[in-house]
Amino acid sequence: MEKKLTRIIAAVLVVLMLATALVPVLASANAQEDYENAQAELNRIEKELNSIKDTKKKQQQEKANTQKQVNLVKSQLSSLNTQIATTSQELAEKQAELDEKKVEIYETDELFKSKLKAMYIRRSGNMVATALAVDTFSEMLTAVNTLSNISQADTALLQKLNEEKKEIEAVEAEIEEKLAQLEASREKQQAKQTELAGLLQKVNSQLSATEAEEAAAQAAYEEAKKARDDAQEELRKEFAASGGLDGFVGGDWMWPVPTNTYISSGYGYRNIFGYREFHTGIDIPAPEKTPIKATNSGVVTVASYQSTGYGNRIIVDHGGGYKSLYAHCHSLAVKVGDYVVQGDTIAYVGSTGLSTGNHLHFEIRVNDQYVDPTPYVR
């Protein structure tokens, strides 16, 4: 009985020891899962926020373009109104001139009719008196010629006045046509102005809705970022308490610069500046400030500047002796102790340290030995 009791106590102790040993592992696994979930949620919200900002930018550009058109139409309407006022004044002046010419023609015509009547009476009824009033035949001819000249002069005057009247009427017609065209243009511009005003109101309404959506997404982003940072800090504490990563995190590796895939200098020996040297990684050229991604999950063990070669660099420990290095960075987005998930932005492409242009120098080390990273990230 005593031996049996001893065996039971021993078994209980073993179970307790195993349970105690498993607690940190389970806790760490839970903390890592919490962090990865928080990071995934942050990435989702960030993507949504960026999409909203893109939409807002397009709407702002559309508003600026519409406002530019509105201003142009206003300017054109102002110019048309000025032209219409000027043309209306010209038309009024021509109409007044035409009215004066009509009066002049009427008065000249009435005078001419009176003269013709007088000449007719003089010639028919008083021809004898006319003959007696002159001394010689030559004087009579002169009198008759004078009357005839007067008649011809009055006729010519009437013809001239009528020609001037026609010219004024032609100019008046041209002005009326021009005025009609200006009025038609103004109606079109006014219709366009009304249309643009409606479009501008619609754009402003959409922009206001997008700005409200952006504010809500920004608040959600800040909240998710805090949750991610809290989960990351909890994970960092657990890693520190457990002594770091024991086993390799596993999984496939990803390419560190997704937007650029060209390798300008591969792994192995190469000639540079006339010397043969061993290149411990691969160089991936990319524009300055291009995001650099963590090729696998792990803990940041180095995040600092090294003046002798790498410049701004980051080393991530992936457990099991696996590490990745990112060098010549323009700037860093993480710090020592941060736990990063594969695909997180950890730095930005630059040309710091011993570098001749913007690129990422990328390495993978296994048990502190350099290996060709290409098969891993391919």
C-alpha positions in Angstrom: 0.0 0.0 0.0 2.8 2.4 0.9 4.6 1.5 -2.3 1.5 2.1 -4.3 1.0 5.5 -2.7 4.6 6.4 -3.5 4.1 5.5 -7.1 0.9 7.6 -7.3 2.7 10.6 -5.7 5.6 10.2 -8.2 3.2 10.1 -11.1 1.4 13.2 -9.9 4.7 15.0 -9.6 5.6 14.0 -13.1 2.3 15.3 -14.4 2.8 18.6 -12.5 6.3 19.0 -13.9 5.1 18.4 -17.5 2.2 20.8 -17.0 4.6 23.5 -15.6 6.9 23.0 -18.5 4.1 23.3 -21.0 2.6 26.6 -19.6 5.2 28.9 -21.1 4.9 27.2 -24.5 1.2 27.4 -24.5 1.3 30.9 -23.3 3.8 31.9 -26.0 1.7 30.1 -28.6 -1.4 32.1 -27.5 0.5 35.3 -27.4 1.9 34.8 -30.9 -1.5 33.9 -32.2 -3.0 37.0 -30.6 -0.2 39.1 -32.1 -0.6 37.6 -35.6 -4.4 38.1 -35.4 -3.9 41.7 -34.3 -1.4 42.3 -37.1 -3.7 40.8 -39.6 -6.6 43.0 -38.5 -4.3 46.1 -38.6 -3.2 45.1 -42.1 -6.8 44.7 -43.2 -7.8 48.1 -41.8 -4.7 49.8 -43.2 -5.6 48.4 -46.7 -9.1 49.7 -46.3 -7.9 53.1 -45.1 -5.5 53.4 -48.0 -8.4 52.5 -50.4 -10.5 55.2 -48.8 -7.7 57.8 -49.1 -7.2 56.9 -52.7 -11.0 57.4 -53.3 -10.8 60.7 -51.4 -7.8 61.9 -53.5 -9.7 61.1 -56.7 -12.8 62.9 -55.4 -10.7 65.9 -54.4 -9.2 66.0 -57.9 -12.7 65.7 -59.5 -13.9 68.5 -57.3 -10.9 70.7 -58.3 -11.6 69.9 -62.0 -15.3 70.6 -61.7 -14.6 73.9 -59.8 -12.2 74.9 -62.5 -14.9 74.3 -65.1 -17.4 76.2 -63.0 -15.0 79.2 -62.8 -14.4 79.0 -66.6 -18.1 79.0 -67.3 -18.6 81.9 -65.0 -15.9 83.8 -66.8 -17.4 83.0 -70.2 -20.8 84.1 -69.0 -19.4 87.3 -67.7 -17.7 87.9 -71.1 -20.9 87.0 -72.9 -23.0 89.4 -70.8 -20.5 92.2 -71.6 -20.6 91.4 -75.3 -24.4 91.2 -75.2 -24.6 94.6 -73.4 -22.2 96.2 -76.0 -24.0 94.6 -78.9 -27.4 95.7 -77.6 -26.1 99.2 -77.3 -24.8 99.1 -80.9 -28.2 97.8 -82.1 -30.0 100.5 -80.2 -27.7 103.1 -81.8 -28.3 101.6 -85.3 -32.0 101.5 -84.7 -32.0 105.2 -83.7 -29.9 106.0 -86.8 -32.3 104.1 -88.9 -35.3 105.9 -87.4 -33.6 109.2 -88.2 -32.9 108.1 -91.7 -36.5 107.0 -92.2 -37.7 110.5 -91.0 -35.2 112.2 -93.3 -36.4 110.1 -96.2 -40.0 110.8 -95.4 -39.5 114.5 -95.1 -37.4 114.6 -98.3 -40.0 112.5 -100.1 -42.8 114.9 -98.9 -40.8 117.9 -100.0 -40.1 116.3 -103.4 -43.8 115.5 -103.8 -44.6 119.2 -103.1 -42.0 120.3 -105.6 -43.4 117.9 -108.3 -46.9 119.2 -107.6 -45.7 122.8 -107.9 -43.8 122.0 -111.1 -46.8 120.2 -112.6 -49.1 123.2 -111.9 -46.5 125.6 -113.2 -46.0 123.6 -116.4 -49.7 122.8 -117.2 -51.8 125.5 -115.7 -49.4 128.5 -115.7 -47.3 127.7 -118.8 -48.5 130.9 -120.4 -47.5 132.9 -117.3 -44.1 131.3 -117.3 -43.7 132.2 -121.0 -44.8 135.8 -120.3 -42.4 136.1 -117.3 -39.3 135.6 -119.5 -38.0 138.1 -122.1 -36.4 135.7 -124.5 -36.7 132.1 -125.6 -33.3 131.4 -124.1 -34.6 132.5 -120.6 -37.6 130.2 -121.0 -35.3 127.3 -121.8 -33.2 128.1 -118.8 -36.2 128.2 -116.5 -37.5 124.9 -117.8 -34.0 123.3 -117.4 -33.7 124.6 -113.9 -37.0 123.0 -112.9 -35.8 119.8 -114.6 -32.5 119.9 -112.7 -34.3 120.5 -109.4 -36.4 117.4 -110.1 -33.3 115.3 -110.9 -31.4 116.5 -107.8 -34.3 115.6 -105.6 -34.6 112.2 -107.2 -30.9 111.5 -106.7 -31.2 112.6 -103.1 -34.0 110.2 -102.4 -32.1 107.4 -104.1 -29.0 108.2 -101.9 -31.1 108.3 -98.8 -32.8 104.9 -99.6 -29.3 103.4 -100.3 -28.1 104.7 -96.9 -31.3 103.2 -95.3 -30.6 99.8 -96.9 -27.0 99.9 -95.6 -28.2 100.7 -92.1 -30.8 98.0 -92.3 -28.0 95.5 -93.4 -25.8 96.5 -90.5 -28.8 96.3 -88.2 -29.6 92.7 -89.4 -25.9 91.7 -88.8 -26.1 93.1 -85.3 -29.4 91.4 -84.6 -27.9 88.1 -85.8 -24.8 88.5 -83.7 -27.0 89.4 -80.7 -29.1 86.3 -81.3 -25.9 84.1 -81.4 -24.7 85.7 -78.2 -28.0 85.0 -76.5 -28.0 81.4 -77.7 -24.4 81.0 -76.4 -25.4 82.5 -73.0 -28.3 80.1 -72.7 -26.0 77.1 -73.4 -23.5 78.4 -70.8 -26.2 79.0 -68.3 -27.4 75.4 -68.8 -23.9 74.2 -68.4 -23.4 76.2 -65.3 -26.6 74.7 -63.8 -25.3 71.2 -64.7 -21.9 71.8 -63.2 -23.4 73.3 -60.1 -25.3 70.0 -59.6 -22.2 67.9 -60.3 -20.2 70.0 -57.8 -22.9 69.5 -55.2 -22.8 65.8 -55.8 -19.0 65.6 -55.6 -19.0 67.6 -52.4 -21.6 65.2 -50.9 -19.5 62.2 -51.9 -16.4 63.8 -50.6 -18.0 64.6 -47.2 -19.2 60.9 -47.0 -15.7 59.7 -47.8 -14.1 62.0 -45.3 -16.5 60.7 -42.6 -15.6 57.1 -43.7 -11.9 58.0 -43.5 -12.2 59.4 -40.0 -14.0 56.2 -38.9 -11.4 54.1 -40.5 -8.5 56.2 -39.1 -10.0 55.7 -35.6 -10.3 52.0 -36.2 -6.7 51.9 -37.4 -5.4 53.6 -34.3 -7.4 51.2 -32.1 -6.1 48.2 -34.1 -2.6 49.6 -34.0 -2.7 49.9 -30.2 -4.1 46.3 -29.9 -1.2 45.1 -32.2 1.4 47.0 -30.2 0.0 45.6 -26.9 0.0 42.1 -28.3 3.6 42.6 -29.6 4.8 43.9 -26.2 3.2 40.9 -24.5 4.9 38.6 -27.0 8.2 40.3 -26.5 7.9 39.9 -22.7 7.2 36.2 -23.1 10.1 35.7 -25.5 12.4 37.5 -23.1 11.1 35.3 -20.2 11.5 32.1 -22.2 14.9 33.0 -23.6 13.8 33.7 -27.2 12.8 31.4 -30.1 13.9 27.8 -29.7 12.7 26.2 -32.9 12.5 27.5 -36.4 9.1 29.3 -37.0 8.7 27.2 -40.2 6.8 27.9 -43.3 7.9 29.2 -46.7 10.0 32.3 -47.1 8.8 35.3 -49.1 10.6 37.8 -51.4 11.7 40.8 -49.3 10.9 43.5 -51.9 7.6 42.4 -53.6 7.6 45.4 -56.0 11.0 44.6 -57.4 12.4 41.2 -58.4 15.6 42.0 -60.3 18.9 40.8 -58.7 21.7 43.1 -59.6 24.4 41.1 -57.7 24.0 37.5 -56.7 25.5 35.4 -53.9 29.1 34.3 -54.2 32.4 35.7 -55.5 32.4 38.9 -57.6 34.8 41.5 -58.9 34.2 45.0 -57.4 36.4 48.0 -57.7 39.1 45.7 -59.3 39.1 43.3 -56.4 37.6 39.8 -56.0 35.4 39.5 -53.0 32.8 37.2 -51.6 29.2 38.6 -51.7 27.4 37.3 -48.7 23.9 37.9 -50.0 21.9 39.3 -52.9 21.3 42.9 -54.0 17.8 43.9 -55.1 17.7 47.4 -56.6 14.6 49.5 -56.0 13.6 53.2 -55.7 14.4 55.0 -52.4 11.9 54.4 -49.6 10.4 51.3 -51.3 9.0 49.1 -48.4 11.0 46.1 -47.3 9.1 43.1 -45.9 10.0 40.5 -43.3 10.7 37.3 -45.3 9.5 35.2 -42.4 8.2 35.7 -38.8 10.6 36.2 -36.0 12.2 38.6 -33.4 14.2 41.7 -34.3 17.6 41.2 -32.7 19.5 44.1 -34.5 18.1 47.4 -35.7 20.8 50.0 -35.9 23.3 51.8 -38.1 26.7 50.3 -39.0 29.1 52.8 -40.6 31.6 50.2 -41.8 29.4 48.6 -44.4 25.8 47.7 -43.9 24.6 51.2 -43.0 21.1 51.0 -41.5 20.4 47.3 -41.0 18.0 44.8 -39.4 18.5 41.2 -38.3 15.5 39.0 -37.6 15.9 35.8 -35.7 13.5 33.1 -37.0 14.5 30.5 -34.5 16.3 27.2 -35.0 19.5 29.1 -36.0 17.8 30.9 -39.0 18.3 34.6 -39.3 17.7 37.2 -42.1 19.6 40.5 -42.6 18.4 43.6 -44.5 21.1 46.3 -45.1 21.7 49.8 -46.7 18.1 50.8 -45.6 17.0 54.3 -45.9 15.1 54.1 -42.6 13.9 51.4 -40.1 10.3 50.7 -39.1 11.0 48.3 -36.2 13.2 48.1 -33.1 15.1 45.4 -31.2 12.7 43.1 -29.4 9.8 43.5 -31.9 8.1 40.4 -33.0 7.4 40.7 -36.8 5.1 38.6 -38.9 6.0 37.6 -42.4 5.0 40.4 -44.8 5.3 43.2 -42.2 7.1 46.3 -43.4 10.3 46.5 -41.4 12.4 49.1 -43.3 12.7 51.1 -46.5 15.2 50.8 -49.4 18.0 53.2 -49.3 21.8 53.6 -49.9 23.4 54.0 -46.5 26.7 52.5 -45.5 29.1 51.3 -48.3 26.6 51.5 -51.2 26.6 53.0 -54.7 22.9 53.3 -55.2 19.5 52.5 -53.7 19.1 48.8 -53.2 18.5 46.1 -50.5 21.4 43.8 -49.5 19.6 40.7 -48.3 21.2 37.7 -46.4 20.1 34.5 -44.8 22.3 32.9 -42.1 21.9 29.4 -40.8 23.8 28.8 -37.5 25.6 32.1 -38.1 26.9 30.8 -41.5 26.1 32.7 -44.7 24.0 30.7 -47.2 22.7 31.6 -50.7 19.3 33.2 -49.9 17.9 32.7 -53.5 16.6 29.2 -53.0 14.8 30.2 -49.8 13.0 33.3 -51.2 12.4 32.1 -54.7 
